[in-house]
Amino acid sequence: MASLSDRLPIGLALLTSVLGGACGATDPGTGAIHESEAAATSSINGLNSINGLNSINGLNSINGLNSINGLNSINGLNSINGLSPSGALMTSADGRSTVSYLVRCALPAGHTITKVVAGTTYTFPGQLGLAPEWETGACGDACQQYISACVLAHVNASGQHVALWLDSDNPAVGWGRSTDYPYQEGSFFGNIFSSPPKAYFCNGRDSDVGLVPGRLGVVSSSSIYQNPFSSGTGFCTDGCTAPPVPYNQDGFTSCKGMHVVTVWRNFDPNIEYTIYNRKSGLVMNIVGGSTAKSAKVAQNGYDANNASMRWRISQISPKNYKFMNAQSGLYLDLVGGSVANGTALIQSADAGAAKQLWMVTPTGDGYYKFSPSINTGASLTIPGGSSAAGVVVQEYGWTGGAEQQWIIRPHHQNLVGGN
């Protein structure tokens, strides 16, 4: 089993995603925008600042964004000396994608930057408004830190678009929570304009919950991020300053003296997940790969080609989720909806019933208590703590044993062995 520290870094690669249109979600108390969401995700609070950025063009170990790529923070983005149409950022598709995120983070909705490159006009809309002064004037230290934190918060090493909720001490974003994004992934900070660039992250209290590809908690082969608190627990609480009450649980005002953007997330209903038992290291699947109603759920060794081992997770209400099997299209259920010890786990058609709802509660060390919503004092369990393939998953009162703890991973992030 990979250790928690092994599962946390994320990396950067080339961006290939296409950016969508804009819509916004506001905090009713402050009017601040919080949500950053992919175009394809349906939400009444959807802001189309797509979490698909996985490259910072011009950012490497030698030069930051304030280099010979045509970008200069001393001047406004609207000027030629601030963002040159002939510079590397504007003359390449990857560079223009990076510019789109810089503008989205810096300018508020309704403001745009337009550049003509070799006869083609490109327009970049603002959305979050973290540094509106950069439209026509210089971007100083605070401006650079806010934009850096925002851009880093949108990096996804897999290139997959994922909905996020953002918090920051910047009043354009502000503080606040959403029940649609219950898990505090982590915080991002640094200065990607400097040479060498500074790109940091630290783990939120739920960094190992609601995992999605390319984000914190998922293994990456490379990373330019550093966690400055990795010699301790790696959590932001090791070295970041929380805002005052009542927002002291929302995020952080500063980390290592720099401005911060804190990200919240949820399980993504468009991603397939695999569910591992902590003790056995085996995964939940439908016995025999059956697509029949009432087929039982057992543990078996991971097989990347077996769709009966994969699940889609949808939030139905705060803390309540449905798990749909990727092969059968049926849902996790309990025989008869019983709350008795030893009740077997099965799959059934969607009935809109409480017995098909599940809660995933962090144990505090990267695993979850996986409980029926109708019996939150119980957890799904491997009877007798068996490591044998084919053992049917059952419901038992919570004791805290490893056989009652689970980890939910995006498909293809295979974990080997138990812990």
Protein Blocks (a to p, Z undefined) as FASTA:
>chain_A
ZZfklmmpccddddfbdcddddddddfklopafbdcdfklccfkbccbdcfbfcdehiaf
kbcfklcnopafkbcfkbmklmcfkbmklmpmklmmmmmmmmmmmpcghiacdddeehia
cddddfkopammlmmmccdfklmmmmmmmmmmmgcfklpacddddddfbfklopcddfkl
mbcfbdcedjfkbccddddddddfklmgoiaehiahiacfbdfbdcfklmmnopaklmpc
cdddfklmnmcfbgghiacddddddddfkbccddddfklopacddehhiabehiacdddd
ddfklmklpccdddfbghiacdddfklopacddehhiabehiacdddddehiaklgccdd
dehiopacdddfklmkbccddehhiabehiacdddddehiaklgccdddehiaceddZZ
